[in-house]
Amino acid sequence: MEVRNQPQKTLESWKQIAAYLERSERTVRRWELSQGLPVHRRENERQDSVFAFRHEIEAWRRQRIKAPDAVSTDDELPPKSPQNAYLQDHDAITRVMHLYIESARNGDGEIMRPAFHPEATLSGFCQGVEYSGAVEHMFGWMTANGPSPELDARFARIEIIESIAIVHLEVRRWGGKLLGSNARTSDVFTLLRVGDAWKITHKAFHWYG
């Protein structure tokens, strides 16, 4: 009888997963967050210690056969058509959100700045205290807090309505100088299509604990 999930049937790094799917590492990392690419992490190891089972990757890929890929390369988008416009917008929005995620992981507020509209705002609750203001405050806070290398972000919802979009992001294992360790947030972002780009116009948040 065949035994599933044997070591020889696994892909042991982002590099191997990307090579198997013939995409860049950046693309497969994005697919894990936005499209449910089945990637597993080992406990008690660094954030990027990942592996994937080949049979799970193949099952995931079969589910996507009916829909064309959102992008042909990491840096170029194919011309829009009614069939792929939604997928292209979905991919563009996840790219914007990854700027926010990487900014939080690296503790550098400037990484996320291009993701936000110049007049973007914030509102939410932190330890029961209401806060609202301009997004500029968050850029400085992110840098002051420093890196959160173990941060784990998951998309709970992405909804696109013509020129606007809503993204619900669940973030666990925040760390840093100001947070300590293992903090958790629920974030809801409102985005607006500005020309050919998507920009975050508002972030609503709730800090747990």
C-alpha positions in Angstrom: 0.0 0.0 0.0 1.3 3.4 -0.9 2.2 5.7 2.1 1.3 9.4 1.4 3.4 12.4 2.6 6.7 10.5 2.5 9.8 12.7 2.6 10.7 12.1 -1.0 7.4 13.4 -2.1 7.9 16.8 -0.4 9.3 20.1 -1.6 11.6 21.4 1.1 11.9 25.1 0.5 10.3 28.2 -1.2 13.0 27.7 -3.9 11.9 24.1 -4.6 8.2 25.0 -4.5 8.8 27.9 -7.0 10.8 25.7 -9.3 8.1 23.0 -9.2 5.5 25.5 -10.2 7.8 27.3 -12.6 7.2 30.7 -11.0 9.3 33.0 -8.8 9.5 32.7 -5.1 7.7 36.0 -4.7 4.8 34.7 -6.7 4.4 31.4 -4.8 4.6 33.3 -1.5 1.8 35.5 -2.7 -0.2 32.5 -3.9 0.0 31.0 -0.4 -1.6 34.1 1.1 -4.1 35.0 -1.6 -5.0 31.7 -3.3 -4.6 29.0 -0.7 -1.4 27.4 -2.1 -0.9 24.5 0.4 2.4 25.3 2.2 3.3 23.9 5.6 5.6 25.3 8.3 7.7 23.4 10.8 7.1 24.2 14.5 9.9 25.9 16.5 11.8 27.0 13.4 12.3 30.2 11.6 9.5 31.8 9.6 10.7 30.6 6.2 11.2 26.9 7.2 8.5 25.6 4.9 7.7 22.5 2.9 4.9 21.3 0.6 3.6 17.9 -0.5 3.6 17.4 -4.2 0.2 15.6 -4.3 -1.4 18.6 -2.4 0.2 21.0 -4.9 -1.2 19.0 -7.8 -4.7 18.9 -6.3 -4.5 22.7 -5.8 -3.3 23.2 -9.3 -6.2 21.1 -10.7 -8.7 23.3 -8.9 -7.3 26.3 -10.7 -7.2 24.9 -14.2 -10.6 26.5 -15.1 -9.3 30.0 -14.4 -6.3 31.6 -16.2 -3.2 32.7 -14.2 -3.5 36.2 -12.8 -0.1 37.2 -14.2 2.3 35.8 -16.7 5.4 37.2 -14.9 6.1 39.0 -11.6 6.6 42.3 -13.3 4.3 42.4 -16.4 0.5 42.0 -16.7 -1.2 40.8 -19.8 -3.8 43.0 -21.5 -7.0 43.1 -19.6 -10.1 41.2 -20.9 -13.5 40.5 -19.4 -12.3 37.0 -18.5 -9.2 38.0 -16.6 -9.9 41.5 -15.3 -11.0 40.3 -11.9 -7.9 38.1 -11.5 -5.6 40.9 -12.5 -7.2 43.3 -10.0 -7.1 40.6 -7.3 -3.4 40.0 -7.9 -2.6 43.8 -8.0 -4.4 44.2 -4.6 -2.5 41.4 -3.0 0.8 43.0 -4.2 -0.3 46.2 -2.5 -1.1 44.3 0.7 2.3 42.5 0.6 3.9 45.9 1.0 2.1 46.3 4.3 3.0 42.8 5.4 6.7 43.1 4.5 6.8 46.5 6.2 5.6 45.0 9.4 8.0 42.0 9.2 11.0 44.2 8.5 10.0 47.1 10.9 10.4 49.7 8.2 7.4 52.0 7.7 8.8 53.3 4.4 8.2 49.9 2.7 4.5 50.3 3.0 4.3 54.0 2.1 3.7 53.3 -1.7 0.7 51.1 -0.8 -1.2 54.0 0.8 -3.1 56.9 -0.7 -1.5 60.3 0.4 -4.7 61.1 2.3 -5.2 57.7 3.8 -6.6 57.5 7.4 -6.6 55.1 10.4 -9.2 54.2 12.9 -9.5 51.4 15.5 -9.1 50.1 19.0 -5.9 49.2 20.8 -6.3 47.8 24.3 -9.8 49.2 24.5 -8.7 52.7 23.6 -10.1 54.3 20.4 -7.6 55.8 17.9 -8.1 57.7 14.7 -5.8 59.9 12.6 -3.6 60.2 9.5 -1.7 57.2 8.1 1.6 59.0 8.6 1.5 58.1 12.2 1.6 54.4 11.3 4.7 54.7 9.2 6.6 56.1 12.1 5.2 53.6 14.6 6.1 50.7 12.4 9.8 51.8 12.2 9.9 52.5 15.9 8.5 49.1 16.7 11.1 47.3 14.7 11.0 43.9 13.0 8.4 41.2 13.6 10.2 38.3 11.8 7.7 35.7 13.1 4.6 37.7 11.9 2.0 35.5 10.3 -0.6 37.2 8.0 -3.6 35.6 6.4 -6.2 37.0 4.0 -9.7 36.3 5.4 -11.5 38.2 2.7 -10.8 40.1 -0.5 -13.8 41.7 -2.2 -13.6 43.8 -5.4 -16.5 46.1 -6.4 -15.6 47.9 -9.6 -13.1 50.6 -8.5 -13.2 49.9 -4.8 -12.0 46.9 -2.8 -12.2 45.6 0.8 -9.4 43.4 2.3 -9.7 41.7 5.7 -6.3 40.6 7.1 -5.7 38.5 10.2 -2.3 39.0 11.6 -0.7 37.0 14.4 2.6 36.8 16.1 3.4 40.5 16.0 6.6 41.4 17.9 9.0 44.3 18.2 10.1 46.9 20.7 6.7 48.3 21.4 4.6 45.1 21.3 6.7 42.5 23.0 5.7 39.2 21.4 2.7 37.2 20.1 0.3 40.2 19.6 -2.7 39.8 17.3 -4.7 42.1 15.1 -7.7 42.1 12.8 -7.3 44.7 10.0 -9.8 45.8 7.4 -8.5 47.9 4.5 -10.5 49.9 2.0 -8.8 50.4 -1.4 -9.4 52.6 -4.3 -8.3 52.2 -7.9 -6.3 55.3 -8.8 -5.4 55.2 -12.5 -3.9 51.8 -13.1 -2.9 51.3 -9.4 -4.7 50.3 -6.2 -4.1 52.4 -3.1 -5.2 51.9 0.5 -7.4 54.7 1.6 -8.3 53.6 5.1 -7.2 51.0 7.6 -9.6 50.0 10.5 -8.0 47.8 13.1 -8.5 45.9 16.4 -5.7 44.9 18.7 -6.4 41.9 20.9 -5.2 41.9 24.5 
